[in-house]
Amino acid sequence: MSVTIDLVSRSGERVVTVRDTHDLVDRALMQARSRSRVLKLVEPYDDLILEHTQLDDFLADWQVVKDLVSSDHDRRAWSEVRDFARRAQQDPDVRLRFVGD
């Protein structure tokens, strides 16, 4: 099961997307769910939108996920999600959205 991660505008329009085809997010949920503050809210079959006020905690959780990166694809996906979160953190008009299968 793969999760799609989007940056979306306040109106819900998709700004940019990364599809986690190698299940990095799913593996992260299995490994880090109990230790995370925000990442544990992501459900593989549901959608979640994170507001900029949640992104400090998300970025701390996401840093731990870096240990699960095992391929070039994972590295790119991890970096893109981190960059999306940083952008949403700085711009209150965009949000980070996780779209489950």
N, C-alpha and C positions, 0 to 999 in steps of 0.2 A: 504494500500500500504506500503510495507516495503522497506527499503533501506539497501543495503549491503555495509559495510565499509571494505575496504581492505588496507593493506600495500602492495605496489607494488614496484618492483625494477625499476631502471631506464629504463630497457628494457620492462617493462610492466608485468613482471611475478609476479603473486600473491605470496606474502610471508606469509601472515596470514589474516584471515577473521573473521568478526563478522557479523551476520545477525540480523538486528533489527526487529525481528518478532513481537514485541509489539509496534512498531511504535513510539518509543521515539524520533527519529529524526523528524518524521512528526509532532508530537506534539510540538516539540521545534520550528520548522519552523513557525507553526501557532502562537505561543506565542511570539517568540523573533525576528521574521524577521525584524521588523522595527528598533529594537535596536541593531542588530548585525552588525558587520563589515564584517565578512567572512561567517558565517553560512547562511546568507541570499542568498548566491550564490548557495547553494545546491538546486537542483530541484528534486522533487520526481520521475519524469519520464525521467531524463537525468543523464549523468555521469559528474563527476567533479573530477579533480585531483588538490590537493593542494601541492604547493611547500613548502620547508622548510621555506622560507621567509614569508609565509602567516600564519605560525602556531602560532606565538605569539598572533595574533589577534583571530585566531580560538580558541585557548585555553582559552582566556578571554571570548569569546562567550560561549564556552562549559561549563565553570564554572557556568554561569547563568542557563544553562539547568539543572543543578543538582537539582534545586528547583522543577523540574517536575518529578523527580524520585519517583515512587510510589510502586515499587515492587522489589523483589530480582532480577528478570530478568532485570529490568531497571537499577538497581544498577550495576549489572555485565556488561551490555552493556555500560553504561556510563563510567565505569572504563576502560573497554577495549579500547573504542574509545580514551579516554584521554591518555592511555598508548601508543596507536598507534601513536597519534599525537606527543607525547613527543619523541618517538623513531625516527619518521621522522624529527623532529626538530633537533635532534642531528646527524642524519646520512643523509647527502645530497644524498646518493645513493638510498634512499627509499622515496616514496611519499604516501600521504594519499589520497585514492580514494573513492568517494561515487558513488555507482552504483544504479540508480533508476530502478524501475520496467519497 
